[in-house]
């Protein structure tokens, strides 16, 4: 009898220990999915693209004063960026076909209509940008080269290729893959030229300035 009681007591102790061990086991840790790593966009490298927009400006003739010009332009772009932390240094060049012109009838020489036009325009500019991941505002400035044509009805007129300067700014943002889009403003000053007797009995100095608003699409290598 005594042995039976001891056996039952031992069995009870073992059962209680096993139950306590089961209760003491901690619940499994919850599963957390690791966050997806999204690398910060890097603007460094070469790129090519297209651009287009409109220009509004002023031409000045010696005897007629200033008058407005306007028109469209479209062309190609090539450039290179180098990014250091959030600072982006770059150089960009473009050549555009342009159709920016205006006419005035002010003054005796221009009574029949003096016309100034610009048929092409190119720039080579430095760029300084601030990279906020896939978004980059920038300022830009440098050399501008284009033609200034001046004419009167019935006369051949005169034209020249002038070098001037440009300054402006814009914003560029990465769209998808290697593609980016930009919008920018440039002020262009091509100086002036003496178009001579072809523009009337009085020698005329003709100048050309323009405000350009352009959009563009670039492909980055």
C-alpha positions as CSV (number, residue, x, y, z in Angstrom):
1,X,0.0,0.0,0.0
2,X,2.8,2.3,0.9
3,X,4.5,1.7,-2.4
4,X,1.3,2.5,-4.3
5,X,0.9,5.8,-2.5
6,X,4.6,6.7,-3.3
7,X,4.1,5.8,-7.0
8,X,0.9,7.9,-7.2
9,X,2.7,10.8,-5.6
10,X,5.7,10.6,-8.0
11,X,3.3,10.5,-11.0
12,X,1.5,13.6,-9.8
13,X,4.8,15.4,-9.3
14,X,5.9,14.5,-12.8
15,X,2.6,15.6,-14.4
16,X,2.7,19.0,-12.5
17,X,6.3,19.6,-13.6
18,X,5.5,18.9,-17.3
19,X,2.5,21.2,-17.1
20,X,4.6,24.0,-15.6
21,X,7.2,23.5,-18.3
22,X,4.5,23.9,-20.9
23,X,3.2,27.1,-19.3
24,X,6.6,28.6,-19.0
25,X,7.4,28.4,-22.7
26,X,7.3,32.0,-24.2
27,X,5.0,32.8,-27.2
28,X,6.8,32.8,-30.5
29,X,8.2,36.2,-31.6
30,X,6.0,38.1,-34.1
31,X,7.3,38.1,-37.7
32,X,8.3,41.5,-39.1
33,X,9.0,41.9,-42.8
34,X,12.2,43.7,-43.6
35,X,11.7,47.1,-45.2
36,X,12.4,47.3,-48.9
37,X,15.6,49.4,-49.5
38,X,15.0,52.2,-52.0
39,X,18.4,53.7,-53.1
40,X,18.6,57.5,-53.3
41,X,18.6,58.8,-56.9
42,X,22.0,59.8,-58.3
43,X,22.2,62.6,-60.9
44,X,25.8,61.9,-62.0
45,X,26.5,61.0,-65.7
46,X,26.0,62.0,-69.3
47,X,22.6,62.7,-70.8
48,X,21.0,63.7,-74.1
49,X,17.5,65.0,-74.8
50,X,15.1,67.3,-76.6
51,X,13.6,70.7,-75.6
52,X,11.0,73.1,-76.8
53,X,9.0,76.1,-75.8
54,X,8.5,79.8,-76.5
55,X,10.4,83.1,-76.4
56,X,9.3,86.6,-75.8
57,X,11.7,89.5,-76.0
58,X,12.7,92.9,-77.3
59,X,14.6,94.3,-80.3
60,X,15.9,97.8,-80.5
61,X,16.6,99.8,-83.7
62,X,18.5,103.1,-83.6
63,X,15.8,105.2,-85.1
64,X,12.8,103.2,-84.1
65,X,13.4,102.3,-80.4
66,X,12.4,99.0,-78.9
67,X,9.6,96.7,-79.9
68,X,8.4,93.2,-78.9
69,X,9.4,89.9,-80.5
70,X,7.9,86.4,-79.9
71,X,7.9,82.9,-81.3
72,X,8.8,79.3,-80.7
73,X,11.9,77.2,-80.6
74,X,12.8,73.4,-80.5
75,X,16.0,71.5,-80.5
76,X,18.4,69.1,-78.8
77,X,20.4,69.0,-75.6
78,X,23.5,67.2,-74.3
79,X,25.1,67.5,-70.9
80,X,26.9,66.0,-67.9
81,X,26.3,66.1,-64.2
82,X,28.5,65.3,-61.2
83,X,26.9,64.8,-57.8
84,X,28.6,65.4,-54.5
85,X,26.3,64.7,-51.6
86,X,23.3,66.9,-52.5
87,X,25.2,69.4,-54.7
88,X,25.0,68.7,-58.4
89,X,27.6,70.4,-60.7
90,X,27.0,70.2,-64.5
91,X,27.5,71.6,-67.9
92,X,24.9,71.6,-70.6
93,X,24.7,72.6,-74.3
94,X,21.8,72.9,-76.7
95,X,21.1,74.1,-80.2
96,X,17.5,75.1,-81.2
97,X,15.8,76.1,-84.3
98,X,13.9,79.3,-83.6
99,X,11.2,81.4,-85.1
100,X,11.3,84.5,-82.8
101,X,10.5,87.8,-84.6
102,X,8.8,91.1,-84.4
103,X,8.0,94.2,-86.6
104,X,7.7,97.9,-85.9
105,X,6.5,100.8,-88.0
106,X,7.8,103.5,-85.7
107,X,10.0,106.3,-87.3
108,X,10.6,107.4,-90.8
109,X,13.0,104.5,-91.6
110,X,10.7,101.9,-90.3
111,X,7.4,103.3,-91.7
112,X,7.1,100.3,-94.0
113,X,8.0,97.9,-91.3
114,X,11.4,97.0,-89.7
115,X,11.6,93.4,-88.8
116,X,14.1,91.6,-86.4
117,X,14.2,87.8,-86.3
118,X,16.2,85.0,-84.8
119,X,16.3,81.7,-86.7
120,X,18.6,79.6,-84.4
121,X,20.0,79.8,-80.9
122,X,22.6,77.8,-79.0
123,X,23.8,77.9,-75.4
124,X,26.7,76.4,-73.4
125,X,26.0,76.8,-69.7
126,X,27.1,75.7,-66.3
127,X,24.5,74.3,-63.9
128,X,24.4,74.2,-60.1
129,X,21.7,72.1,-58.6
130,X,20.4,70.8,-55.3
131,X,19.5,67.1,-55.3
132,X,16.4,66.3,-53.2
133,X,16.4,62.6,-54.2
134,X,14.5,62.5,-57.6
135,X,13.8,66.3,-57.6
136,X,16.5,68.9,-58.5
137,X,16.1,72.7,-58.7
138,X,19.0,74.5,-60.3
139,X,20.4,77.8,-61.5
140,X,22.3,78.1,-64.8
141,X,24.3,80.6,-66.9
142,X,26.9,80.9,-69.6
143,X,27.4,81.6,-73.3
144,X,24.6,82.2,-75.8
145,X,25.1,82.3,-79.6
146,X,22.5,83.0,-82.3
147,X,21.7,85.0,-85.4
148,X,20.2,88.4,-85.5
149,X,18.4,89.3,-88.8
150,X,17.2,92.8,-89.7
151,X,15.1,93.6,-92.8
152,X,13.0,96.2,-94.5
153,X,10.4,95.5,-97.2
154,X,12.0,95.5,-100.6
155,X,15.6,95.5,-99.2
156,X,17.8,92.5,-98.6
157,X,18.5,93.5,-95.0
158,X,21.4,92.3,-92.9
159,X,22.2,89.5,-90.5
160,X,25.0,88.4,-88.2
161,X,25.9,85.6,-85.8
162,X,26.4,87.1,-82.4
163,X,27.8,85.8,-79.1
164,X,26.1,87.0,-75.9
165,X,25.2,85.6,-72.6
166,X,22.3,83.8,-70.8
167,X,21.2,83.2,-67.2
168,X,18.3,81.4,-65.7
169,X,17.0,78.5,-63.6
170,X,14.7,75.6,-63.6
171,X,13.6,72.3,-62.0
172,X,14.3,68.7,-63.1
173,X,12.8,65.5,-61.8
174,X,13.4,61.8,-62.5
175,X,10.4,60.2,-64.1
176,X,11.2,56.5,-64.4
177,X,14.3,54.4,-65.3
178,X,16.8,56.6,-67.1
179,X,14.3,59.3,-68.0
180,X,14.0,62.8,-66.5
181,X,11.9,65.9,-67.4
182,X,12.7,69.6,-66.8
183,X,11.1,73.0,-67.1
184,X,13.4,76.1,-67.2
185,X,13.6,79.8,-67.8
186,X,16.5,81.6,-69.6
187,X,17.1,85.2,-70.2
188,X,19.2,85.6,-73.4
189,X,21.1,88.7,-74.6
190,X,22.7,88.5,-78.0
191,X,24.0,92.1,-78.0
192,X,23.6,94.2,-81.2
193,X,25.1,94.7,-84.7
194,X,25.4,97.4,-87.2
195,X,23.3,96.4,-90.2
196,X,24.4,99.3,-92.4
197,X,22.7,101.0,-95.4
198,X,20.6,97.9,-96.1
199,X,18.4,98.9,-93.2
200,X,17.8,102.5,-94.4
201,X,19.6,105.8,-95.1
202,X,20.5,106.0,-91.4
203,X,22.9,103.4,-90.1
204,X,21.0,101.2,-87.7
205,X,22.2,99.3,-84.6
206,X,19.9,96.4,-84.0
207,X,19.8,94.4,-80.7
208,X,18.1,91.3,-79.6
209,X,17.1,90.0,-76.1
210,X,14.6,87.2,-75.2
211,X,13.0,85.5,-72.3
212,X,12.8,81.7,-73.0
213,X,10.4,79.2,-71.3
214,X,11.2,75.7,-72.2
215,X,10.4,72.1,-71.3
216,X,12.6,69.1,-72.0
217,X,13.0,65.3,-71.7
218,X,16.4,63.8,-71.1
219,X,17.8,60.2,-71.2
220,X,20.6,59.5,-68.7
221,X,23.3,57.0,-69.3
